[in-house]
Structure formats: structure tokens, C-alpha cells
Amino acid sequence: MGVPTVYGAVLDAATRCIHYHSERDIVAIKFACCRRYYPCFQCHDEAVRREPTPHTTRRWPHVQWTELAILCGACQRQLSIFEYHRVDRCPHCSAEFNPGCRLHAHLYFDEPQ
């Protein structure tokens, strides 16, 4: 299985984009609605607006958090949503993730009730 394609305004192989491109912005997220990886919600929303029939953004329900939906831009390994929620760096290569990404978690993931 190869490295997944990352869509959107990607700047480099580490999945940084025009919206978020600090040293630690190295996570791409597979969106539940389209099953495509994007560096951020803004990249996803911009791409959706250009579709002939735009789709509605859907968050990952908690029951699907075992899905491999996080891509580390440093080592290109995929993590489950559960795994990503438990770490602040990649468990495979130890690259640090941006802690500020947690502020946007509600845009990607339904939190458990």
C-alpha cells in the first residue's frame, strides 16, 4: 500500500499547506465525507466549493475512530483517530505534531458523548 494522496493547497511532502505551514504542521486528515486526505479544513472546504456538486462535510463518528485517518507528513505512516488523540508526536518517527491542531478537532471528529 503506497502513501495516500494529499489534496488541497499542499506546499511540501510533509503535508504543510498554504493555511498551516509551521515546522509542526505535518498532519493530514482523511475526511469522513469524501475519504480524501487534506492538510486542513480550509483546504477541504476550498476544494469542495470547486466541485460540480459540492458535498457536505461530515465528521468522524466516535464509533469509527479505529479508522486510519491521520497521515504523519514526516514518515508518511497512517494512524487511527484513537491513536492520534492519545499522542502529541508520531508514535512511528517521533516527529512533533502541532498542539494547536487540537483547537480544530471538533471540525473533524465527533467527540464521545
C-alpha positions as CSV (number, residue, x, y, z in Angstrom):
1,M,0.0,0.0,0.0
2,G,1.5,3.3,-1.1
3,V,1.4,6.7,0.5
4,P,-2.0,8.3,0.3
5,T,-2.5,11.3,-1.9
6,V,-3.0,14.5,0.0
7,Y,-5.3,17.0,-1.7
8,G,-5.6,20.8,-1.3
9,A,-3.1,23.6,-1.3
10,V,-0.2,21.4,-0.3
11,L,3.2,23.1,-0.1
12,D,5.5,20.1,0.6
13,A,5.8,16.4,1.1
14,A,5.3,16.9,4.9
15,T,1.7,17.9,4.1
16,R,2.1,21.6,5.1
17,C,-0.4,23.8,3.2
18,I,-0.8,27.5,2.5
19,H,-3.0,27.8,5.6
20,Y,-0.9,26.0,8.1
21,H,2.8,25.6,7.5
22,S,4.8,25.7,10.7
23,E,7.5,23.2,11.4
24,R,5.0,21.1,13.3
25,D,2.1,21.3,10.9
26,I,2.8,17.8,9.5
27,V,-0.6,16.1,9.8
28,A,-3.1,15.4,7.0
29,I,-6.6,14.2,7.9
30,K,-8.8,11.9,5.9
31,F,-12.2,13.5,5.8
32,A,-15.1,11.1,6.6
33,C,-17.3,12.6,3.9
34,C,-15.1,12.1,0.9
35,R,-12.4,9.7,2.2
36,R,-9.6,12.0,0.9
37,Y,-6.7,13.4,2.9
38,Y,-6.4,17.2,3.2
39,P,-3.9,19.2,5.3
40,C,-6.6,21.2,6.9
41,F,-10.3,22.0,6.9
42,Q,-9.8,25.1,4.8
43,C,-8.1,23.1,2.0
44,H,-11.0,20.7,2.1
45,D,-13.7,23.4,2.1
46,E,-11.9,25.2,-0.8
47,A,-11.7,22.0,-2.9
48,V,-15.4,21.1,-2.1
49,R,-16.6,24.6,-3.3
50,R,-14.9,23.9,-6.7
51,E,-16.7,20.5,-7.2
52,P,-19.6,20.4,-9.7
53,T,-21.8,19.1,-6.9
54,P,-20.3,20.1,-3.6
55,H,-20.7,17.6,-0.8
56,T,-21.4,18.3,2.9
57,T,-18.5,18.0,5.3
58,R,-19.0,15.1,7.7
59,R,-17.1,14.5,10.9
60,W,-15.8,11.0,12.0
61,P,-18.3,9.5,14.5
62,H,-16.7,8.1,17.6
63,V,-17.6,4.5,16.6
64,Q,-15.3,4.9,13.6
65,W,-12.2,6.2,15.4
66,T,-10.4,2.9,14.7
67,E,-10.2,4.1,11.0
68,L,-6.7,5.0,9.7
69,A,-7.5,8.7,9.1
70,I,-4.3,10.6,10.1
71,L,-1.2,10.8,8.0
72,C,2.1,11.8,9.5
73,G,3.8,14.1,7.0
74,A,7.2,13.3,8.4
75,C,7.2,9.5,7.9
76,Q,4.1,9.0,5.8
77,R,2.6,6.5,8.2
78,Q,-1.1,6.4,9.0
79,L,-2.6,6.5,12.5
80,S,-6.0,5.7,13.7
81,I,-8.0,8.6,15.1
82,F,-7.9,6.9,18.6
83,E,-4.1,6.7,18.3
84,Y,-3.8,10.4,17.2
85,H,-5.9,11.6,20.1
86,R,-3.5,9.9,22.6
87,V,-0.2,11.4,21.3
88,D,1.5,14.7,20.7
89,R,4.1,13.3,18.4
90,C,4.1,10.5,15.8
91,P,4.5,7.1,17.5
92,H,6.4,5.8,14.5
93,C,9.0,8.6,13.9
94,S,8.7,10.8,17.0
95,A,8.0,14.0,14.9
96,E,6.1,16.5,17.0
97,F,2.6,17.4,16.0
98,N,1.3,21.0,16.3
99,P,-0.6,21.1,19.7
100,G,-2.8,23.9,18.2
101,C,-4.5,21.3,15.9
102,R,-6.5,20.2,18.9
103,L,-8.4,23.5,18.7
104,H,-9.9,22.3,15.4
105,A,-10.6,18.7,16.4
106,H,-14.3,19.4,16.6
107,L,-14.3,20.1,12.8
108,Y,-13.0,16.6,12.0
109,F,-14.2,14.3,14.8
110,D,-17.4,13.9,16.8
111,E,-16.3,13.8,20.4
112,P,-17.6,10.9,22.6
113,Q,-20.8,11.6,24.5
